[in-house]
Amino acid sequence: MTFGVFMHKDGSIYDDIPEVHYQFPKSYLSRAQQMVGDWIVYREPVKIPNSKGFFAVAKVEEIIPDPDKADHYRALIEAGSYLPFEPTVPHRINGKLIERDLTNAQNSVRPLSPSDFARIISLGLPDEDFLPRSDDEVVEDSRVREHQTPFEIERPIVQSLVSKPFRDRAFRRAVMHAYDGRCAVTGWKLVNGGGRLEAQAAHIRPVEHGGPDSVRNGLALSGTAHWMFDRGLIGFRDDLEIIVHRKVNDREGVESIINSTGKLKAPDIESYRPHPQFLSWHREFHGFDS
């Protein structure tokens, strides 16, 4: 097993849902098979304008033949393993490459050294309570020692990636950034006296029902809107129209807190907006479409 990089671009010819599966041609099969059971990082190509660089980490569960395209395969992502980076990690910091071993730099599927993997994780998921510390000055804010053995690097990083408190904080940080701390239903951006945002990070498809810790499976919601959404009193159509369930006993009261557009206030960045697959699951689970 080995760490790896999966190159992904929104709107490409490949049928990717990074939280769920990654499609690739047969030429990369032997390389991708090495990553089964281990962690990969997603990276946007350098040539994309305003490239996010490295933007998420996930664990590969298995490789299967693609059901829709000949001579292609899918890397299936282990449920509950996907985690977005906040901040995303640029290709370079202070002129220095973040991914140092670029022997196969042009390949969309390629191995990643333990030290490169740890460096990317420490920058994309900064968390003083979990990630290892270091005095490494090669990259600002990196806490990865270049002389550590692969085992010394891998163990604490992987332990962090499967820790629920760590994942909860990372998910909240990413969702709050994407929505600028503003409730997607009410449009309110309330901050308490201590500087903490009133909005909460909510999953559209809950983790216990197979939903990923992904911004596209997340919403920033005020406490009341979060409560109503989790209980299926409100939902969203694929065009982001806010809908009120027929079982609501105080429809006028619920409608009074919905922002004046009647639509979810989604992030400006397309790749952060709720994925229709997760919105559809929520509607079906709570009986909106029946």
C-alpha positions as CSV (number, residue, x, y, z in Angstrom):
1,M,0.0,0.0,0.0
2,T,1.1,3.6,-0.6
3,F,-0.1,7.1,-0.4
4,G,-1.1,8.7,-3.7
5,V,-2.3,11.7,-5.7
6,F,-5.5,11.8,-7.7
7,M,-5.7,14.7,-10.2
8,H,-9.2,16.1,-10.5
9,K,-10.8,19.0,-12.4
10,D,-14.4,20.0,-12.2
11,G,-16.2,19.7,-15.5
12,S,-13.6,17.3,-17.0
13,I,-14.5,14.3,-19.3
14,Y,-14.2,11.9,-16.3
15,D,-17.2,10.9,-14.3
16,D,-15.8,11.8,-10.9
17,I,-17.5,12.4,-7.6
18,P,-14.5,12.9,-5.4
19,E,-16.4,12.0,-2.2
20,V,-17.6,8.8,-3.7
21,H,-15.5,7.6,-6.7
22,Y,-12.7,8.5,-9.1
23,Q,-12.7,7.4,-12.7
24,F,-9.4,6.7,-14.6
25,P,-8.2,4.9,-17.7
26,K,-6.7,1.4,-17.7
27,S,-3.2,2.8,-18.2
28,Y,-3.3,3.9,-14.5
29,L,-4.7,0.6,-13.1
30,S,-1.5,-0.9,-11.7
31,R,-0.5,2.3,-10.0
32,A,-4.0,2.9,-8.5
33,Q,-4.1,-0.7,-7.2
34,Q,-1.1,0.1,-5.0
35,M,-3.3,2.7,-3.2
36,V,-6.1,0.4,-2.2
37,G,-6.6,0.5,1.5
38,D,-4.5,3.7,1.8
39,W,-4.9,7.4,1.6
40,I,-4.8,9.8,-1.4
41,V,-4.9,13.5,-1.8
42,Y,-6.9,15.3,-4.5
43,R,-5.1,17.9,-6.5
44,E,-6.3,20.4,-9.2
45,P,-4.0,20.8,-12.2
46,V,-1.5,23.7,-12.1
47,K,-2.8,25.0,-15.4
48,I,-6.3,25.7,-14.2
49,P,-6.8,29.4,-13.5
50,N,-6.9,30.0,-9.8
51,S,-6.1,26.4,-9.1
52,K,-7.0,25.3,-5.6
53,G,-3.9,23.0,-5.5
54,F,-4.5,20.1,-3.1
55,F,-8.1,20.3,-1.8
56,A,-9.0,17.1,0.0
57,V,-7.9,13.7,1.4
58,A,-9.7,10.4,1.1
59,K,-9.1,6.6,1.5
60,V,-9.4,4.2,-1.4
61,E,-11.5,1.2,-0.5
62,E,-11.4,-0.8,-3.8
63,I,-10.9,-0.6,-7.6
64,I,-13.7,-1.8,-9.9
65,P,-14.2,-1.9,-13.7
66,D,-16.1,1.2,-14.7
67,P,-19.8,0.2,-15.3
68,D,-20.3,2.9,-18.0
69,K,-17.0,3.2,-19.9
70,A,-14.9,0.4,-21.5
71,D,-11.2,0.2,-20.5
72,H,-11.8,2.5,-17.5
73,Y,-11.9,1.9,-13.8
74,R,-13.2,3.5,-10.7
75,A,-11.5,4.0,-7.4
76,L,-14.2,3.7,-4.8
77,I,-13.7,6.0,-1.8
78,E,-14.2,4.5,1.7
79,A,-17.4,5.9,3.2
80,G,-16.7,8.5,5.9
81,S,-13.0,9.0,4.9
82,Y,-13.3,12.0,2.6
83,L,-12.2,15.3,4.2
84,P,-11.8,18.7,2.5
85,F,-8.8,20.9,3.2
86,E,-9.3,24.4,4.7
87,P,-7.2,26.1,3.7
88,T,-6.6,24.4,0.4
89,V,-2.9,23.8,-0.2
90,P,-1.2,25.7,-3.1
91,H,1.2,24.0,-5.4
92,R,4.0,26.2,-4.0
93,I,4.6,28.2,-0.9
94,N,7.3,30.9,-0.9
95,G,8.5,29.5,-4.3
96,K,9.0,26.0,-2.9
97,L,7.0,23.0,-4.2
98,I,4.8,21.3,-1.7
99,E,5.0,18.0,-3.5
100,R,8.7,17.4,-3.6
101,D,9.0,14.1,-5.4
102,L,7.7,14.9,-8.9
103,T,9.1,11.9,-10.8
104,N,5.7,11.3,-12.2
105,A,4.4,14.8,-12.1
106,Q,2.4,14.6,-15.3
107,N,0.5,11.5,-14.3
108,S,-3.1,12.0,-13.0
109,V,-2.6,9.0,-10.7
110,R,0.7,8.8,-8.9
111,P,2.3,7.7,-5.7
112,L,3.1,10.2,-2.9
113,S,6.0,9.9,-0.4
114,P,5.1,9.8,3.3
115,S,6.8,13.1,3.9
116,D,5.0,14.8,1.1
117,F,1.7,13.4,2.3
118,A,2.3,14.5,5.9
119,R,3.3,18.0,4.7
120,I,0.1,18.4,2.7
121,I,-2.1,17.2,5.5
122,S,-0.5,19.4,8.1
123,L,-1.1,22.5,5.8
124,G,-4.6,21.5,4.7
125,L,-5.9,20.3,8.1
126,P,-4.0,22.5,10.6
127,D,-4.9,21.2,14.1
128,E,-2.4,21.7,17.0
129,D,-4.1,19.1,19.1
130,F,-3.6,16.2,16.7
131,L,-1.0,16.7,14.0
132,P,2.7,16.2,14.9
133,R,4.9,19.2,15.7
134,S,8.2,20.0,14.1
135,D,10.8,22.8,13.7
136,D,10.9,22.2,10.0
137,E,11.5,25.6,8.3
138,V,11.5,24.4,4.7
139,V,7.8,25.3,4.4
140,E,6.1,27.8,6.6
141,D,3.7,26.3,9.1
142,S,4.6,22.7,8.2
143,R,5.1,20.5,11.2
144,V,6.7,17.6,9.4
145,R,10.3,16.6,10.1
146,E,12.2,15.7,7.0
147,H,14.3,13.1,8.8
148,Q,11.4,11.2,10.3
149,T,10.9,7.6,9.1
150,P,7.8,6.8,7.1
151,F,6.3,4.9,10.1
152,E,6.9,7.9,12.4
153,I,5.2,10.2,9.9
154,E,2.3,7.9,8.9
155,R,1.0,6.7,12.3
156,P,0.0,10.1,13.9
157,I,-1.3,11.5,10.6
158,V,-3.6,8.5,9.9
159,Q,-4.7,8.4,13.6
160,S,-5.8,12.1,13.1
161,L,-7.7,11.4,9.9
162,V,-9.9,8.8,11.5
163,S,-10.5,10.8,14.8
164,K,-14.1,12.0,15.1
165,P,-13.2,15.2,17.0
166,F,-10.5,16.1,14.4
167,R,-12.9,15.4,11.5
168,D,-15.7,17.4,13.1
169,R,-13.5,20.4,13.5
170,A,-12.1,20.1,10.0
171,F,-15.7,19.8,8.5
172,R,-17.0,22.8,10.4
173,R,-14.0,24.9,9.4
174,A,-14.4,24.1,5.7
175,V,-18.2,24.7,5.7
176,M,-18.0,27.9,7.6
177,H,-15.4,29.2,5.2
178,A,-17.4,28.2,2.1
179,Y,-20.6,29.9,3.4
180,D,-18.7,32.8,5.0
181,G,-20.4,31.9,8.3
182,R,-23.9,32.8,6.9
183,C,-26.9,30.6,7.4
184,A,-28.0,29.3,4.0
185,V,-31.7,29.4,4.9
186,T,-32.1,32.7,6.9
187,G,-29.2,34.6,5.4
188,W,-28.2,35.7,8.9
189,K,-24.6,36.0,9.9
190,L,-24.8,36.4,13.6
191,V,-21.7,36.5,15.9
192,N,-21.8,36.2,19.7
193,G,-19.8,38.4,22.1
194,G,-16.9,36.0,22.0
195,G,-16.6,36.2,18.3
196,R,-18.1,32.7,17.6
197,L,-20.5,32.4,14.6
198,E,-24.1,31.4,15.5
199,A,-24.3,29.2,12.4
200,Q,-23.5,25.5,12.6
201,A,-22.1,23.1,10.1
202,A,-24.8,20.6,9.1
203,H,-24.5,17.4,7.0
204,I,-27.1,17.1,4.2
205,R,-26.8,13.3,4.2
206,P,-25.7,12.4,7.7
207,V,-22.4,10.5,8.3
208,E,-24.4,7.6,10.0
209,H,-26.3,7.2,6.7
210,G,-23.2,7.2,4.6
211,G,-22.7,10.9,4.0
212,P,-19.2,12.3,3.6
213,D,-17.6,15.1,5.5
214,S,-17.6,17.2,2.3
215,V,-18.5,20.8,1.8
216,R,-20.8,19.7,-1.0
217,N,-22.6,17.6,1.6
218,G,-22.6,20.4,4.1
219,L,-24.6,23.5,4.9
220,A,-24.1,26.5,7.2
221,L,-27.4,26.7,9.2
222,S,-28.6,28.7,12.2
223,G,-29.6,26.5,15.2
224,T,-33.3,26.6,14.4
225,A,-32.8,26.0,10.7
226,H,-30.4,23.1,11.5
227,W,-33.0,21.5,13.8
228,M,-35.8,21.8,11.1
229,F,-33.5,20.5,8.4
230,D,-32.4,17.4,10.4
231,R,-36.0,16.6,11.1
232,G,-37.2,17.0,7.5
233,L,-39.3,20.1,8.1
234,I,-37.4,21.9,5.3
235,G,-35.4,20.8,2.4
236,F,-34.0,21.9,-1.0
237,R,-34.7,21.2,-4.6
238,D,-31.8,20.6,-7.0
239,D,-32.2,24.3,-8.1
240,L,-31.7,25.2,-4.4
241,E,-35.3,26.4,-3.9
242,I,-36.2,26.0,-0.2
243,I,-39.2,23.7,0.3
244,V,-41.4,23.3,3.5
245,H,-42.7,19.8,4.2
246,R,-46.4,19.3,4.3
247,K,-46.2,17.9,7.8
248,V,-45.2,21.3,9.3
249,N,-47.9,22.6,11.6
250,D,-46.8,26.2,11.6
251,R,-46.0,26.8,7.9
252,E,-46.3,30.6,8.3
253,G,-43.8,30.6,11.1
254,V,-41.3,28.5,9.2
255,E,-41.7,30.6,6.0
256,S,-41.1,33.8,8.1
257,I,-37.4,32.9,8.7
258,I,-36.6,31.9,5.1
259,N,-34.6,34.6,3.3
260,S,-36.5,36.8,0.8
261,T,-35.1,35.0,-2.3
262,G,-36.8,31.7,-1.3
263,K,-33.5,29.9,-2.3
264,L,-30.6,28.5,-0.4
265,K,-27.8,31.1,-0.1
266,A,-25.1,29.0,-1.7
267,P,-21.4,29.7,-1.9
268,D,-20.2,31.6,-5.0
269,I,-17.7,28.9,-5.8
270,E,-19.4,26.2,-7.8
271,S,-17.5,23.3,-6.4
272,Y,-18.6,24.2,-2.9
273,R,-22.3,24.2,-3.7
274,P,-24.6,21.3,-2.5
275,H,-24.4,18.3,-4.8
276,P,-27.8,17.2,-6.2
277,Q,-27.1,13.6,-5.1
278,F,-27.1,14.6,-1.4
279,L,-30.0,17.0,-1.8
280,S,-32.0,14.2,-3.5
281,W,-31.2,11.7,-0.7
282,H,-32.5,14.2,2.0
283,R,-35.7,14.7,0.1
284,E,-36.3,11.0,-0.4
285,F,-35.4,10.1,3.2
286,H,-37.9,12.6,4.6
287,G,-40.6,12.0,2.1
288,F,-40.7,15.3,0.2
289,D,-41.1,13.7,-3.2
290,S,-43.8,11.2,-2.2
